[in-house]
Amino acid sequence: RLSVGTILTRSELLHLALMSSENRAAHALGRTYPGGMDAFVREMNAKARQLGMTRTRFVEPTGLSPQNVASPRDLVRLMQAVHQQPLIREYTTSDKYQIVTSNGREQRYRNTNRLIRNSNWNIHISKTGYIREAGDCLVMMTEMDNRPVAVVLLNADGGLTRFADAVRVRHMVQQDYPTLL
């Protein structure tokens, strides 16, 4: 949705990429990185290795390439690492954000994780994604029964299924499904 020619700060681009999966923002972050896109992707892969993400490989920053791969365990390692970054926690869990586009119009964005807007959830880190090969995905660090829990849901059968799956996981962890006699 980001209009070509819009000028934003790196912070604004990061906010849009993390909160609302704005792919042009993620691409612009890579394109404008010192050394360009190749250097950005090299740094992404170096950071993954540093974090012990042994089954992860990045080829570009948007997440749209099926050649970008990561195991669920690696995604948990990534969430544990970024949980230490207050700005990333803030950006991935903010509900709304707005920018001014190149034509002077205000453009509003919402978080792609609808659970952010549910006061029954205490979400610390959140990221959604979709490509045909991986389906609808959701990763988040949250709390269940006053315990930190990493949720990694991959290949859901539709845009809303990943959120319903998260609710079902929460019910199972909290053991609050009614028992059948």
N, C-alpha and C positions, 0 to 999 in steps of 0.2 A: 504493500500500500504506500510505501514511502515514495514521494515524487522525486523523479530524477532532477538534480540541480539543487535540492534542498541542502543547506549548509547546517550541520549540527556539530556539537562538540563530541569528543570521544566518549565522554560520560553519557551524553544523550543517546548516542548510538548503542552503547553497551546496555543502557536501560531498555531500549526498544528491543534489542536482540534477545535479552534474557527474559523480559516480562511477557512480550507478545510475539516472540518468534519472528521478528521482522528480519527477513533474510537479506534484504538490501542493506540493512544496518550492519549485520554480521559481516557481509561481504566488504562493505566500506571499511570496517575495522581492519580486516586483513589487507586490503588494497593499500591503505594509507600507513601501515605499520612500517617502521624504518627497515628498509631492505625489501619491502613489498610483500606480496602474497606468499612467495616461496619461503621467505624468512619467517613469516607468521606461522605457517603450517609446520615448519621445522621446530619452532618454539613450542607449538601445541604438542607435538610428538615428544619433544624433550621433556616437557613438564609431565606428560603422561608417564614416561619411563621413570622420572624422578619420584612420582607418586606410587610406583609399583604397579602401574596399570599395564600388565604384561600382555594382555589380549586386546589392546587398543591400537588403532591406526587411524590417523586423520589424513585426508587428501585436500580438504578445503574447510572453511570455517562455518558454513551455513548449516551443515548437517543434511543437506539435500542429496549428497552423493551416496549411493549404496556402497561405495568403497570405504566410507567412514564406518568403522566397526568398533564395538566395545562390548565386553561381556557384562552381565549384570553385576558381578563382583567388582569389576573395574569401575562401573558407574557408582557403586557405593563408596569406593575409595575416593572418587572425584568429589562426591557430595560431602564426605567427611572433611576433605581438604578445603573446599570452598565454604564450608560452614564456619571456618575461622576468619572469613573475610566479611566484615560487616556490610560493605557496599554491595557485595553480591547477594547476601541475605536480603538486604533491603530491596534491591532491584528485582529479584526473582519472586518476591512475595508482595510487591506493591500491586494494588488493584487497578489503578488508572494512571495514565500519563498522557500529556498532550504536548505537541510541538507546533511550531509555525513553519509551514511549508514554503517552498520557493516562490509560490504565487501569493504569499501573505495570508493564506487561510490557516485556521486552526484545525489541526487534525488530532482526534482523540483515539487513544489505544486502551485496550483492556487486557488484563492478564488472561492468558489462554488456559490457565487452570481455574476452572469455575469453583473449586473447593476453597480457593483463597477468600472468596466472598462469604463463606459459610462460617459463622462465629463458633460453630462446634469443633472446628479444626484449628490446631495450633501448628501451622506449617512454617518451618524455618528456611527451607530451600525448596524450590520448585522449578521444574522444567518439563514442558510438553514437547512432543515432536511427532512428525508424520512423514514417512515416505512409503511408497507402495510396498517396497521389499520388507520393511519393518513394521508396517501397520501404524496404528495410533499408539503412542507411547507416553508414559508419565513416570517421572522419577521425582521423589521428594523425601525430605527429612521432616519428620513430624513427631508428635508425641501420641502414644496410645497407652492408657493406664499409667500415666505419669512416667513413661519410659520413652527414651528416644528410639525411633524406629525409622529405618530406611525402607522406602517402598520403591520397587522397580517393576513396572508393568509394561511389558512389551507385546506388540502385535495384537492389540485389542481389535475387536470386530466392528469398529465404528467410533466416531468422534466422542460420543457420550459414554460408551462402554467402559473406557479406562477409568472414568470417575466413579461409575457404579461399582466397578471392580475394587477400587480403593475403599469405598464404603464397606463392601463385603469383607475385605481383608481386615478392616478396622473392627468390624463386628466379631470376626473370628478371633482376633487377638484379644479383644476385650471379653470374649466368651459371653456375649449378651444376646445371642440368638436363643429363642425359646427352645427348650428341649422337647422332643416329641416322645410321647408315651405310647 
